[in-house]
Amino acid sequence: MSPGVWAGIALLILANALYVAAEFGAVGVRRSRVRRLAEDGNRLARRLLPFISSSTALDTYVGASQIGITLSSLALGAFAQATVSVELAPIAAAWTGMTVASVFPAVAILVLLAMTAGQLIVGELVPKSLALQYPTQVALTTVIPMQWSLVLFRPFLFLLNGLANLMLRLVGAGGQGHRHLHSPEEIDLLIAESRDGGLLEPVEQQRLHRALRLGLRRARDLMVPRDRLTMLPIDASWDRVVQTVAASPFSRLPVYVGTPDQITGTLRVKDLVERFVAVGPAPLERLMRPVERIPESMPADRIISLLRERRAHQAVVVDAGGRTIGLVTIQDVLGAMLDATEPGPGGTTGARP
């Protein structure tokens, strides 16, 4: 066979490898990593970032790579049949003593099998493995030819994506698109694999596991129930306030209006003492501070972010009807991260020890 035939086969297999690498690289690359590279001035990262910033753009990118894989595979088969099979058929006929027409089907099958094996190894398995091991480098390397392919395949992408979405709607499935998301179980597995690969120290693994478990817990799992809270009615007399504060080990006490399920603020013991020293007794409504209210379903990691953002120490946990069912503090959440089972008596939640 002529060098041109071998060059054509190699070119088609490499084209298949390019599209496979581009697909797995784009799906596997970390968006935050590409964004940092783009901010640092990497031109390839700037080209790639728009394609992985949304599921729709990533769908289009992956769709172009799948079209490229399909076309290069079909072209390789057709090219091999038109060249390799045609050239090998007379040789096989001379060896077997049969006619060219008789041996051509068998030669065509053997050539197809050989091309499939070569394409599977060089054009599929190798680029897939490289893209999974080095997603950032592979995604950046393939982004320019993929941009050309997106322009070339644009009419096909519009038609094929439309037909695919139509079929999904017919079977009652919504198109979720390609997204860089992992379930908690998958994240747990990635952490274990990183530790086994020497990328994480045991202590770091424990911290990540705790953070993962923290995100799975809700406010209702961490709160101190309402019936365990030491509270004050807003119309409590000064003597009662002082007696309650003196008998409580906590530095903050919830204040309610009417019934205990209507907590409207908290009283800091420090504010009480400072006010008494400065001007003497004062109504409780002038001493209490507002309190945040959060739904019982709020994840623990979101609780920490909210309290830090609002510069608050604790929050009232409410049910679907808006009734108070408990109180949660930053200490409660951090205690859960450290596998603490209950807050200690020196806490500030206003719960009875």
C-alpha positions as CSV (number, residue, x, y, z in Angstrom):
1,M,0.0,0.0,0.0
2,S,1.1,3.5,-0.8
3,P,2.2,6.0,2.0
4,G,-0.8,8.1,1.1
5,V,-3.1,5.3,2.2
6,W,-1.3,4.8,5.5
7,A,-1.3,8.6,6.1
8,G,-5.1,8.7,5.4
9,I,-5.8,5.9,7.9
10,A,-3.5,7.5,10.6
11,L,-5.2,10.9,10.0
12,L,-8.7,9.5,10.5
13,I,-7.7,7.6,13.7
14,L,-6.0,10.7,15.1
15,A,-9.1,12.7,14.3
16,N,-11.2,10.2,16.3
17,A,-8.7,10.4,19.1
18,L,-8.9,14.2,19.1
19,Y,-12.7,14.2,19.5
20,V,-12.7,11.5,22.2
21,A,-10.1,13.4,24.2
22,A,-12.0,16.7,23.7
23,E,-15.2,15.1,25.0
24,F,-13.8,13.5,28.1
25,G,-11.5,16.5,28.8
26,A,-14.4,19.0,28.7
27,V,-16.6,16.9,30.9
28,G,-13.8,16.0,33.4
29,V,-12.1,19.4,33.7
30,R,-12.7,21.5,36.8
31,R,-14.5,24.7,36.0
32,S,-12.8,26.5,38.9
33,R,-9.3,25.5,37.6
34,V,-10.1,26.8,34.1
35,R,-11.5,30.0,35.5
36,R,-8.3,30.6,37.5
37,L,-6.2,30.0,34.5
38,A,-8.3,32.4,32.4
39,E,-7.9,35.1,35.1
40,D,-4.2,34.5,35.0
41,G,-4.1,35.3,31.3
42,N,-4.1,31.8,29.7
43,R,-5.6,32.3,26.3
44,L,-6.7,28.7,25.8
45,A,-8.5,28.8,29.1
46,R,-10.3,31.9,28.0
47,R,-11.4,30.1,24.9
48,L,-12.5,27.0,26.9
49,L,-14.3,28.7,29.8
50,P,-17.5,29.7,27.8
51,F,-18.1,26.1,26.8
52,I,-18.0,24.7,30.3
53,S,-19.7,27.5,32.1
54,S,-23.2,26.3,31.3
55,S,-24.8,22.9,30.7
56,T,-26.2,24.1,27.4
57,A,-22.8,25.2,26.0
58,L,-21.2,22.0,27.3
59,D,-24.0,20.0,25.6
60,T,-23.1,21.7,22.3
61,Y,-19.4,21.1,22.8
62,V,-19.9,17.4,23.6
63,G,-22.4,17.1,20.7
64,A,-19.7,18.4,18.3
65,S,-17.2,15.9,19.6
66,Q,-19.7,13.0,19.2
67,I,-20.4,14.1,15.6
68,G,-16.7,14.1,15.0
69,I,-16.2,10.7,16.4
70,T,-19.1,9.3,14.3
71,L,-17.9,10.9,11.1
72,S,-14.2,9.9,11.6
73,S,-15.3,6.3,12.3
74,L,-17.5,6.0,9.3
75,A,-14.8,7.7,7.1
76,L,-12.2,5.3,8.3
77,G,-14.3,2.3,7.5
78,A,-15.2,3.6,4.0
79,F,-11.7,4.6,3.3
80,A,-10.2,1.3,4.4
81,Q,-12.7,-0.6,2.2
82,A,-12.0,1.5,-0.8
83,T,-8.2,1.3,-0.5
84,V,-6.9,-1.5,1.7
85,S,-9.5,-4.1,0.9
86,V,-9.2,-3.4,-2.9
87,E,-5.4,-3.7,-2.7
88,L,-5.4,-6.8,-0.5
89,A,-8.1,-8.7,-2.4
90,P,-5.9,-9.7,-5.4
91,I,-3.1,-10.8,-3.1
92,A,-5.5,-13.0,-1.1
93,A,-6.9,-14.4,-4.4
94,A,-3.4,-15.4,-5.6
95,W,-2.6,-17.1,-2.3
96,T,-5.9,-19.1,-2.2
97,G,-6.3,-19.7,-5.9
98,M,-9.8,-18.2,-5.7
99,T,-11.2,-15.3,-7.7
100,V,-11.0,-11.7,-6.4
101,A,-14.8,-11.5,-6.2
102,S,-14.8,-14.6,-4.0
103,V,-12.2,-13.5,-1.5
104,F,-13.2,-9.8,-1.3
105,P,-16.0,-10.2,1.4
106,A,-13.6,-12.1,3.7
107,V,-10.8,-9.5,3.1
108,A,-13.2,-6.7,3.7
109,I,-14.3,-8.2,7.1
110,L,-10.7,-8.8,8.1
111,V,-9.7,-5.2,7.2
112,L,-12.7,-3.9,9.0
113,L,-11.8,-5.8,12.2
114,A,-8.2,-4.6,12.0
115,M,-9.3,-1.0,11.5
116,T,-11.8,-1.3,14.4
117,A,-9.1,-2.7,16.7
118,G,-6.6,0.0,15.8
119,Q,-9.2,2.7,16.2
120,L,-10.4,1.3,19.5
121,I,-6.9,1.3,21.0
122,V,-5.4,4.4,19.5
123,G,-8.5,6.4,18.8
124,E,-10.6,5.5,21.9
125,L,-8.9,3.9,24.9
126,V,-5.6,5.9,24.8
127,P,-7.1,9.4,24.5
128,K,-9.9,8.5,27.0
129,S,-7.3,7.5,29.6
130,L,-5.2,10.6,29.0
131,A,-8.2,12.8,29.3
132,L,-9.3,11.3,32.5
133,Q,-5.8,11.6,34.0
134,Y,-5.0,15.1,32.7
135,P,-8.4,16.7,32.0
136,T,-7.1,20.3,32.2
137,Q,-4.2,19.9,29.8
138,V,-6.2,17.8,27.3
139,A,-9.2,20.2,27.4
140,L,-7.0,23.2,26.7
141,T,-5.0,21.4,24.0
142,T,-8.2,20.4,22.1
143,V,-10.2,23.6,22.4
144,I,-9.0,25.3,19.2
145,P,-9.8,22.4,16.8
146,M,-13.1,21.9,18.7
147,Q,-13.9,25.6,18.0
148,W,-13.4,24.9,14.3
149,S,-15.5,21.8,14.5
150,L,-18.3,23.7,16.2
151,V,-18.4,26.1,13.3
152,L,-18.3,23.2,10.8
153,F,-20.9,21.0,12.5
154,R,-23.3,23.8,13.6
155,P,-26.2,22.9,11.2
156,F,-25.9,19.2,12.3
157,L,-25.8,20.2,16.0
158,F,-29.0,22.2,15.7
159,L,-30.9,19.4,14.0
160,L,-29.6,16.5,16.1
161,N,-30.0,18.3,19.4
162,G,-33.6,19.2,18.4
163,L,-34.4,15.6,17.5
164,A,-32.8,14.3,20.7
165,N,-34.8,16.7,22.9
166,L,-38.0,15.8,21.1
167,M,-37.4,12.1,21.7
168,L,-36.6,12.8,25.4
169,R,-39.9,14.6,25.7
170,L,-41.8,11.8,24.1
171,V,-40.5,9.3,26.6
172,G,-41.2,11.7,29.5
173,A,-37.5,12.5,30.3
174,G,-36.1,15.9,30.7
175,G,-32.8,16.9,29.2
176,Q,-30.6,17.6,32.2
177,G,-27.5,18.2,30.1
178,H,-23.9,17.6,31.0
179,R,-23.0,19.1,34.3
180,H,-20.0,18.9,36.6
181,L,-21.8,17.4,39.5
182,H,-21.1,14.5,41.8
183,S,-23.3,12.8,44.3
184,P,-22.1,12.6,48.0
185,E,-21.3,8.9,47.5
186,E,-19.1,9.8,44.4
187,I,-17.4,12.6,46.3
188,D,-16.7,10.2,49.2
189,L,-15.2,7.7,46.7
190,L,-13.0,10.5,45.1
191,I,-11.7,11.4,48.6
192,A,-10.8,7.8,49.3
193,E,-9.1,7.4,45.9
194,S,-7.1,10.6,46.5
195,R,-5.9,9.3,49.8
196,D,-4.9,6.0,48.3
197,G,-3.1,7.8,45.6
198,G,-1.0,9.8,48.1
199,L,-2.7,13.1,47.3
200,L,-4.3,13.5,50.7
201,E,-3.0,13.0,54.2
202,P,-5.2,11.0,56.6
203,V,-6.0,14.1,58.6
204,E,-7.0,16.0,55.4
205,Q,-9.2,13.0,54.5
206,Q,-11.0,13.1,57.9
207,R,-11.6,16.8,57.5
208,L,-13.1,16.4,54.1
209,H,-15.3,13.5,55.3
210,R,-16.6,15.7,58.1
211,A,-17.3,18.5,55.8
212,L,-19.2,16.2,53.5
213,R,-21.3,14.7,56.3
214,L,-21.9,18.3,57.5
215,G,-23.5,19.2,54.1
216,L,-25.9,16.2,54.5
217,R,-27.2,17.3,57.9
218,R,-30.1,19.8,58.3
219,A,-31.0,22.4,60.8
220,R,-33.5,20.1,62.5
221,D,-30.7,17.6,63.1
222,L,-28.5,20.1,64.9
223,M,-30.9,22.4,66.7
224,V,-31.7,22.4,70.4
225,P,-35.4,21.6,70.6
226,R,-37.7,24.3,71.9
227,D,-38.7,22.4,75.0
228,R,-35.1,22.4,76.2
229,L,-34.6,26.1,75.8
230,T,-34.4,28.6,78.7
231,M,-36.5,31.5,77.5
232,L,-38.0,34.7,78.7
233,P,-41.3,36.4,77.8
234,I,-40.9,39.9,76.4
235,D,-43.0,41.3,79.2
236,A,-41.1,39.7,82.0
237,S,-40.4,41.9,85.0
238,W,-36.8,43.0,85.8
239,D,-36.6,40.8,88.8
240,R,-37.6,37.7,86.8
241,V,-35.1,38.5,84.1
242,V,-32.3,38.9,86.6
243,Q,-33.3,35.6,88.4
244,T,-33.5,33.7,85.2
245,V,-30.2,35.0,84.0
246,A,-28.5,34.3,87.3
247,A,-29.8,30.7,87.3
248,S,-28.8,30.0,83.7
249,P,-25.3,29.0,82.6
250,F,-25.8,30.6,79.1
251,S,-24.7,33.9,77.8
252,R,-27.7,34.3,75.4
253,L,-31.4,33.6,76.2
254,P,-34.2,33.6,73.6
255,V,-37.1,36.1,74.1
256,Y,-40.6,35.2,72.9
257,V,-43.9,37.1,72.4
258,G,-47.1,35.5,73.6
259,T,-46.2,31.8,73.3
260,P,-42.8,30.1,73.2
261,D,-43.2,29.2,69.6
262,Q,-42.9,32.9,68.7
263,I,-39.3,33.8,69.5
264,T,-38.5,37.3,68.3
265,G,-35.1,38.0,69.7
266,T,-32.3,37.1,72.1
267,L,-31.0,38.7,75.3
268,R,-27.2,38.9,75.8
269,V,-26.2,38.8,79.5
270,K,-23.5,41.2,78.7
271,D,-26.0,43.8,77.4
272,L,-28.1,43.3,80.5
273,V,-25.2,44.0,82.8
274,E,-23.9,46.9,80.8
275,R,-27.3,48.5,80.7
276,F,-27.9,48.0,84.4
277,V,-24.5,49.6,85.3
278,A,-25.2,52.5,83.0
279,V,-28.8,53.5,83.7
280,G,-30.3,50.8,85.9
281,P,-33.3,48.4,85.1
282,A,-34.8,48.6,81.6
283,P,-37.6,46.8,79.7
284,L,-36.6,43.6,78.0
285,E,-37.7,44.7,74.6
286,R,-35.0,47.5,74.7
287,L,-32.3,45.0,75.6
288,M,-33.0,42.1,73.2
289,R,-31.4,41.8,69.8
290,P,-33.1,40.5,66.6
291,V,-32.6,36.8,65.8
292,E,-32.3,35.1,62.4
293,R,-35.0,32.6,61.3
294,I,-34.1,29.6,59.2
295,P,-36.2,26.7,57.8
296,E,-35.7,23.3,59.4
297,S,-34.5,21.9,56.1
298,M,-31.5,24.3,55.6
299,P,-28.2,22.4,55.2
300,A,-25.6,22.8,58.0
301,D,-23.0,24.3,55.7
302,R,-25.5,26.9,54.6
303,I,-26.3,27.7,58.2
304,I,-22.6,28.6,58.8
305,S,-22.5,30.8,55.7
306,L,-25.7,32.6,56.7
307,L,-24.7,33.3,60.3
308,R,-21.3,34.5,59.2
309,E,-22.8,36.7,56.5
310,R,-25.3,38.2,58.9
311,R,-22.7,38.4,61.8
312,A,-25.1,36.4,63.9
313,H,-24.3,33.8,66.5
314,Q,-27.5,31.8,66.5
315,A,-30.8,31.3,64.5
316,V,-34.3,30.2,65.3
317,V,-35.4,27.1,63.5
318,V,-38.9,27.2,62.2
319,D,-41.2,24.6,60.6
320,A,-43.2,24.9,57.4
321,G,-45.9,26.8,59.3
322,G,-43.4,29.4,60.6
323,R,-43.6,28.1,64.2
324,T,-40.4,27.9,66.3
325,I,-39.2,24.3,66.9
326,G,-35.7,25.0,68.1
327,L,-32.5,27.0,68.2
328,V,-29.2,26.4,66.5
329,T,-25.8,28.1,67.0
330,I,-22.5,28.1,65.2
331,Q,-21.1,26.0,68.0
332,D,-23.8,23.4,67.3
333,V,-22.8,23.1,63.7
334,L,-19.1,23.1,64.4
335,G,-19.7,20.5,67.0
336,A,-21.4,18.3,64.4
337,M,-18.4,18.7,62.1
338,L,-16.1,17.5,65.0
339,D,-18.5,14.6,65.6
340,A,-19.7,16.1,68.9
341,T,-23.0,14.5,69.9
342,E,-24.5,17.3,72.0
343,P,-23.4,20.8,73.0
344,G,-21.8,21.1,76.4
345,P,-23.3,22.9,79.3
346,G,-21.0,25.9,78.7
347,G,-22.6,26.7,75.4
348,T,-24.7,29.7,74.5
349,T,-27.9,28.2,73.0
350,G,-30.1,28.7,76.0
351,A,-30.7,25.0,76.3
352,R,-31.0,23.4,79.7
353,P,-27.9,21.4,80.5
